[in-house]
Amino acid sequence: MRKTLFLLPFLIVSLCGFSQENIDSVAYHVPGTNISFLPPKYFIVLPQKNTLLHPPTSSTIQVNEIDGTAYSMLVKNITPEYIEKQNAHFISRKDTVTSDGKKATLFLVSFTVEAKDSLHTQLAFERYMFFTGNYQKTIWINANYPVIARQVIAETLLNSLLSVKFDD
């Protein structure tokens, strides 16, 4: 326990070096979709389909395009009860708009993951579940980050999600 408390300030300080105030990345076109967005700096594309990773914070972005499903109908069915049944904890829901003025809905949930260390430590994560789209398709983007890195990465991830663009 003492070791953890001693190392925590060093971890937070080191993570702060990777935070961004502005997203000034080049637009990333998600392969096999009509979606593009501005990923935060230092995210890399992983071999897993439509997944990006920020190695210093273990944050990820996963992008999905669901054809044939109206965005408004899909988000109507996502309730706090539904989220709790998925082994996550509902924190909030917010209606918002993308940077180009399209309606969007943002959910914030939390969950824990068991670390693969010898102590099997529980790691607390939060997830933005971001939805936008039209009557023909839904864009669903998950952005996961460890709670310990919230101050460093959460706002940057949110700004990235709001930058999403797609063909109507």
C-alpha positions in Angstrom: 0.0 0.0 0.0 2.8 2.5 0.9 4.6 1.7 -2.3 1.4 2.5 -4.3 0.9 5.8 -2.5 4.5 6.7 -3.1 4.4 5.9 -6.8 1.0 7.5 -7.5 2.3 11.1 -7.7 5.0 10.1 -10.1 2.5 8.3 -12.3 0.2 11.3 -12.4 3.0 13.7 -13.2 4.3 11.5 -16.0 0.9 11.2 -17.5 0.4 14.9 -17.5 3.1 15.2 -20.1 0.8 13.5 -22.6 -2.3 15.6 -22.1 -3.4 17.9 -24.8 -5.3 21.1 -24.7 -6.2 21.2 -28.4 -6.7 18.4 -30.9 -4.6 19.3 -33.9 -4.2 15.9 -35.4 -5.0 15.0 -39.0 -8.4 13.6 -39.6 -8.4 9.8 -39.4 -10.7 7.9 -41.8 -11.9 4.7 -40.2 -11.2 1.9 -42.7 -14.3 0.2 -44.2 -16.6 3.0 -43.0 -17.8 6.5 -43.9 -16.5 7.9 -40.6 -13.6 10.2 -39.9 -12.6 12.0 -36.7 -9.6 13.8 -35.1 -7.9 11.4 -32.8 -5.9 12.9 -30.0 -2.2 13.1 -30.3 -0.1 10.0 -29.6 -2.9 7.5 -30.4 -1.8 4.6 -32.6 -3.8 2.3 -34.8 -4.0 -1.2 -33.5 -4.4 -4.4 -35.7 -7.8 -4.9 -34.1 -10.5 -3.6 -36.4 -11.2 0.2 -35.9 -9.3 0.5 -32.6 -6.8 3.1 -31.5 -4.6 3.1 -28.4 -2.9 5.7 -26.3 0.0 3.6 -24.8 1.0 6.0 -22.0 -2.5 6.0 -20.4 -3.9 2.6 -21.8 -6.8 4.6 -23.3 -8.6 3.2 -26.3 -11.0 4.4 -29.0 -13.2 1.8 -30.8 -15.3 2.9 -33.8 -18.4 1.1 -35.2 -20.8 1.9 -38.0 -24.2 0.2 -37.7 -26.0 0.3 -41.0 -29.8 -0.1 -41.1 -30.3 1.1 -37.5 -31.7 4.6 -36.7 -29.5 6.4 -34.2 -32.5 7.8 -32.3 -34.1 4.4 -31.9 -30.9 2.8 -30.7 -30.1 5.3 -27.9 -33.7 5.2 -26.8 -33.1 1.6 -25.6 -30.0 2.3 -23.7 -31.1 2.8 -20.1 -29.3 2.8 -16.8 -30.8 -0.6 -16.1 -29.5 -2.0 -19.4 -26.0 -0.7 -18.7 -26.1 -2.2 -15.2 -27.0 -5.6 -16.7 -23.8 -5.3 -18.9 -21.6 -5.3 -15.7 -21.0 -1.5 -15.9 -22.2 1.3 -13.7 -24.3 4.1 -15.3 -22.9 7.6 -14.5 -24.6 10.0 -16.9 -26.3 10.6 -20.2 -26.1 13.8 -22.1 -27.6 14.9 -25.4 -25.1 17.0 -27.4 -24.1 17.9 -30.9 -21.0 17.1 -33.0 -18.7 19.8 -34.2 -20.6 19.9 -37.5 -24.0 20.2 -35.8 -25.4 16.7 -35.9 -27.3 15.4 -32.9 -25.4 13.0 -30.6 -25.8 11.3 -27.3 -23.0 10.7 -24.8 -23.1 8.1 -22.0 -20.5 7.8 -19.3 -20.2 4.5 -17.5 -17.6 2.9 -15.2 -16.3 -0.6 -14.9 -13.4 -2.5 -13.4 -10.9 -4.8 -15.1 -8.7 -7.3 -13.3 -5.0 -6.6 -13.9 -2.8 -9.4 -15.2 -0.3 -8.9 -12.4 0.3 -11.5 -9.7 -2.0 -9.6 -7.2 -4.9 -9.5 -9.6 -5.6 -5.9 -8.8 -8.9 -4.4 -9.9 -8.4 -1.4 -12.2 -11.2 1.2 -12.4 -12.0 2.4 -15.9 -14.5 4.9 -17.4 -16.0 4.7 -20.8 -17.6 7.3 -23.0 -20.2 5.6 -25.2 -20.8 8.1 -28.0 -23.7 7.8 -30.5 -24.6 9.8 -33.5 -26.1 9.1 -36.9 -29.3 9.4 -38.9 -32.3 7.3 -39.8 -30.2 4.8 -41.8 -27.2 4.3 -39.6 -25.7 4.7 -36.2 -22.1 5.7 -35.4 -21.0 4.2 -32.1 -17.7 5.1 -30.6 -16.4 3.8 -27.3 -13.5 5.7 -25.6 -12.1 3.9 -22.5 -9.6 5.4 -20.1 -8.4 4.4 -16.6 -9.9 6.5 -13.9 -6.4 7.4 -12.6 -5.8 9.2 -15.9 -9.2 11.1 -16.0 -7.7 14.6 -15.6 -5.1 13.9 -18.3 -7.2 12.3 -21.0 -11.0 12.5 -20.5 -11.6 16.0 -22.0 -9.3 15.4 -24.9 -11.2 12.2 -25.7 -14.5 14.0 -25.5 -13.3 16.6 -27.9 -12.2 13.9 -30.3 -15.5 12.2 -30.2 -17.3 15.4 -31.0 -15.2 15.9 -34.1 -16.7 12.8 -35.8 -18.0 13.2 -39.3 -19.8 10.8 -41.5 -21.5 10.7 -44.9 -25.2 11.1 -44.7 
